Amino acid sequence: MKKRIGINLLIIFVLMFSSLSIFAQSKTSLKDVRRGNSLYEDGKYKDAEIEYRKGIESSPDYQKAKFNLGTALYKQGRYEEAYNVFSELTPPENNKEMASKYWYNLGNSLLSQQKLQEGMEAFKNSLKLNPKDEDARYNYEWARRRVEQQQQQGDQNQDKEDQQQQQQQQKNQDQQQNEDKEQQQKQQQQKQQQREQRADERQLDALNQNERKTMEKLQKDKGSNKQKLEKDW
């Protein structure tokens, strides 16, 4: 099973290529496309790209040249450029096999850009036209599982984030409770200090009043305190 999976994984990013006519045959630029096909088969994808571009320059509506250009760009790892080329093409309505290959290649270019959902739709279209294409079926299932894994990972991340938020909220709540408790203790201390201060003030007032009374009594008794010089017999 592991060997089968490893082989199929190599198939995921291999574009279908045919030297036969893929879209409506064009009489112009045929030599450029044929030279490009030969270079492509030799693995000279950059040189093949140049020949395909020549064919397109001479005949802008030459669909086969554009399709093969997309495959050459893909082989060079220029996936976004390949996608742009494929997305400008229209799959032929009168040739299901070639249209299926179009959707297959478009799907591969999307997978290479990690556009899994769009890639799945492309492979689904390819399978509708050619249900026996096991490569397209495998790629569709591969993309579907990756999407499922990402969704599961996203759910796990969301759960972790929610848990962290709850922990932070609890931490904030505990901190607020501690702050409220400290504030309450401070207020109680302030009230106690105020009560003690008022008690001290009342005690001081009482002492002052007693002192005044004592002074007043002394002043009153000062004039009547006379020494007797003689004793009565």
C-alpha positions as CSV (number, residue, x, y, z in Angstrom):
1,M,0.0,0.0,0.0
2,K,2.8,2.4,0.8
3,K,4.5,1.7,-2.5
4,R,1.2,2.4,-4.4
5,I,0.7,5.7,-2.6
6,G,4.3,6.8,-3.3
7,I,3.9,6.1,-7.0
8,N,0.6,7.9,-7.2
9,L,2.0,10.9,-5.4
10,L,4.5,11.3,-8.3
11,I,1.5,11.3,-10.7
12,I,-0.2,14.2,-8.9
13,F,2.0,16.8,-10.5
14,V,2.5,15.2,-13.9
15,L,0.6,17.0,-16.7
16,M,-0.9,15.0,-19.5
17,F,0.8,15.8,-22.8
18,S,0.1,14.6,-26.3
19,S,1.8,15.4,-29.5
20,L,-1.5,14.9,-31.3
21,S,-3.8,17.8,-32.0
22,I,-5.5,18.7,-28.7
23,F,-7.8,21.5,-29.9
24,A,-8.9,22.5,-33.3
25,Q,-6.0,22.1,-35.7
26,S,-4.5,25.2,-37.1
27,K,-2.7,25.2,-40.5
28,T,-0.5,28.1,-39.4
29,S,2.4,27.8,-36.9
30,L,2.2,24.0,-37.2
31,K,6.0,23.7,-37.6
32,D,6.6,25.8,-34.5
33,V,4.3,23.6,-32.5
34,R,5.9,20.4,-33.8
35,R,9.4,21.7,-33.0
36,G,8.1,22.6,-29.5
37,N,6.7,19.1,-29.1
38,S,10.0,17.5,-30.0
39,L,11.8,19.7,-27.5
40,Y,9.3,19.0,-24.8
41,E,9.7,15.3,-25.2
42,D,13.5,15.8,-24.8
43,G,12.9,17.6,-21.6
44,K,13.9,21.0,-23.0
45,Y,10.8,22.8,-21.6
46,K,12.2,26.3,-21.9
47,D,13.1,25.8,-25.6
48,A,9.7,24.2,-26.1
49,E,8.1,27.3,-24.5
50,I,9.9,29.5,-27.0
51,E,8.6,27.5,-30.0
52,Y,5.0,27.5,-28.7
53,R,5.1,31.2,-28.2
54,K,6.3,31.6,-31.8
55,G,3.3,29.6,-32.9
56,I,0.9,31.7,-30.8
57,E,2.5,34.9,-32.1
58,S,1.9,33.8,-35.7
59,S,-1.6,32.5,-34.9
60,P,-3.1,34.0,-31.7
61,D,-6.1,31.7,-31.8
62,Y,-4.1,28.5,-32.1
63,Q,-5.5,26.7,-29.1
64,K,-3.1,23.7,-29.3
65,A,-0.1,26.0,-29.1
66,K,-1.5,27.7,-26.0
67,F,-2.4,24.4,-24.4
68,N,1.1,23.0,-25.0
69,L,2.6,26.3,-23.8
70,G,0.8,25.8,-20.5
71,T,2.3,22.3,-20.1
72,A,5.8,23.6,-20.8
73,L,5.4,26.4,-18.2
74,Y,4.1,23.8,-15.7
75,K,7.1,21.6,-16.3
76,Q,9.3,24.6,-15.4
77,G,7.6,25.0,-12.1
78,R,5.9,28.2,-13.2
79,Y,2.5,27.1,-12.0
80,E,0.7,30.4,-11.8
81,E,1.7,31.2,-15.4
82,A,0.6,27.8,-16.5
83,Y,-2.8,28.3,-14.7
84,N,-3.2,31.7,-16.4
85,V,-2.7,30.1,-19.8
86,F,-5.1,27.2,-19.2
87,S,-7.7,29.4,-17.7
88,E,-7.8,31.5,-20.9
89,L,-8.7,28.4,-23.0
90,T,-12.1,26.9,-23.6
91,P,-12.4,23.1,-23.4
92,P,-13.7,21.7,-26.7
93,E,-17.4,20.7,-26.6
94,N,-17.1,18.1,-29.3
95,N,-14.2,16.2,-27.8
96,K,-14.8,14.9,-24.3
97,E,-11.3,13.3,-24.1
98,M,-9.4,16.4,-24.8
99,A,-11.7,18.5,-22.7
100,S,-11.1,16.1,-19.8
101,K,-7.3,16.6,-20.3
102,Y,-7.9,20.3,-20.2
103,W,-9.6,20.1,-16.8
104,Y,-7.0,17.7,-15.6
105,N,-4.1,20.0,-16.4
106,L,-6.0,23.0,-15.0
107,G,-6.5,21.0,-11.8
108,N,-2.8,20.2,-11.5
109,S,-1.9,23.8,-11.9
110,L,-4.3,24.7,-9.1
111,L,-3.0,22.0,-6.8
112,S,0.5,23.3,-7.3
113,Q,-0.6,26.7,-6.0
114,Q,-2.3,25.0,-3.0
115,K,-5.7,26.0,-4.3
116,L,-7.3,22.7,-3.2
117,Q,-11.0,23.5,-3.5
118,E,-10.6,24.9,-7.0
119,G,-8.4,21.9,-8.0
120,M,-11.1,19.5,-6.7
121,E,-13.7,21.2,-8.9
122,A,-11.4,20.9,-11.9
123,F,-10.8,17.2,-11.4
124,K,-14.5,16.7,-10.8
125,N,-15.1,18.2,-14.3
126,S,-12.4,16.0,-15.7
127,L,-14.1,12.9,-14.3
128,K,-17.5,13.9,-15.6
129,L,-16.0,13.8,-19.1
130,N,-13.8,10.7,-18.5
131,P,-15.0,8.6,-15.5
132,K,-12.3,6.0,-16.2
133,D,-9.4,8.5,-15.6
134,E,-7.9,7.0,-12.5
135,D,-5.2,9.7,-12.2
136,A,-7.9,12.4,-12.1
137,R,-9.8,10.3,-9.5
138,Y,-6.7,9.9,-7.4
139,N,-5.9,13.6,-7.6
140,Y,-9.4,14.5,-6.7
141,E,-9.4,12.2,-3.6
142,W,-5.9,13.5,-2.6
143,A,-7.1,17.1,-2.7
144,R,-10.3,16.2,-0.9
145,R,-8.3,14.6,2.0
146,R,-6.0,17.5,2.2
147,V,-9.0,19.9,2.5
148,E,-10.5,17.6,5.2
149,Q,-7.2,17.6,7.1
150,Q,-7.0,21.4,6.9
151,Q,-10.5,21.7,8.2
152,Q,-9.8,19.4,11.1
153,Q,-6.6,21.2,11.9
154,G,-8.6,24.5,11.7
155,D,-11.2,23.1,14.1
156,Q,-8.4,22.0,16.5
157,N,-6.8,25.4,16.2
158,Q,-10.1,27.1,16.9
159,D,-10.7,24.9,19.9
160,K,-7.3,25.7,21.2
161,E,-7.8,29.4,20.6
162,D,-11.2,29.3,22.4
163,Q,-9.6,27.5,25.3
164,Q,-6.8,30.1,25.5
165,Q,-9.4,32.9,25.4
166,Q,-11.3,31.2,28.2
167,Q,-8.1,30.9,30.3
168,Q,-7.3,34.5,29.6
169,Q,-10.8,35.6,30.6
170,Q,-10.6,33.6,33.8
171,K,-7.1,35.1,34.5
172,N,-8.5,38.5,33.9
173,Q,-11.5,37.8,36.1
174,D,-9.2,36.5,38.9
175,Q,-7.0,39.5,38.6
176,Q,-10.0,41.8,38.8
177,Q,-11.2,40.1,41.8
178,N,-7.8,40.4,43.5
179,E,-7.7,44.1,42.6
180,D,-11.2,44.6,44.0
181,K,-10.3,42.8,47.2
182,E,-7.1,44.9,47.6
183,Q,-9.2,48.0,46.9
184,Q,-11.7,47.0,49.5
185,Q,-9.0,46.3,52.1
186,K,-7.5,49.7,51.4
187,Q,-10.8,51.4,51.9
188,Q,-11.3,49.5,55.1
189,Q,-7.9,50.5,56.3
190,Q,-8.6,54.1,55.4
191,K,-11.9,54.0,57.3
192,Q,-10.1,52.5,60.3
193,Q,-7.5,55.2,60.2
194,Q,-10.1,57.9,59.9
195,R,-11.9,56.4,63.0
196,E,-8.7,56.3,64.9
197,Q,-7.9,59.8,63.9
198,R,-11.3,61.1,65.0
199,A,-10.9,59.2,68.3
200,D,-7.5,60.9,68.8
201,E,-9.0,64.3,68.0
202,R,-11.8,63.7,70.5
203,Q,-9.3,62.6,73.2
204,L,-7.2,65.7,72.5
205,D,-10.2,67.9,72.7
206,A,-11.1,66.4,76.1
207,L,-7.6,67.0,77.4
208,N,-7.7,70.6,76.2
209,Q,-11.0,71.2,77.9
210,N,-9.7,69.7,81.1
211,E,-6.6,71.8,80.9
212,R,-8.7,75.0,80.4
213,K,-10.9,74.1,83.3
214,T,-7.9,73.6,85.5
215,M,-6.4,76.9,84.4
216,E,-9.6,78.7,85.0
217,K,-9.9,77.2,88.5
218,L,-6.3,78.2,89.3
219,Q,-7.0,81.7,88.1
220,K,-10.1,81.9,90.2
221,D,-8.4,80.6,93.3
222,K,-5.4,82.9,93.0
223,G,-7.0,86.0,94.6
224,S,-8.4,84.1,97.6
225,N,-5.3,82.2,98.5
226,K,-4.0,84.5,101.4
227,Q,-1.5,83.5,104.1
228,K,-2.6,83.9,107.8
229,L,-0.1,85.9,109.8
230,E,-1.6,85.4,113.2
231,K,-3.1,82.5,115.1
232,D,-6.2,82.9,117.0
233,W,-6.0,81.9,120.6
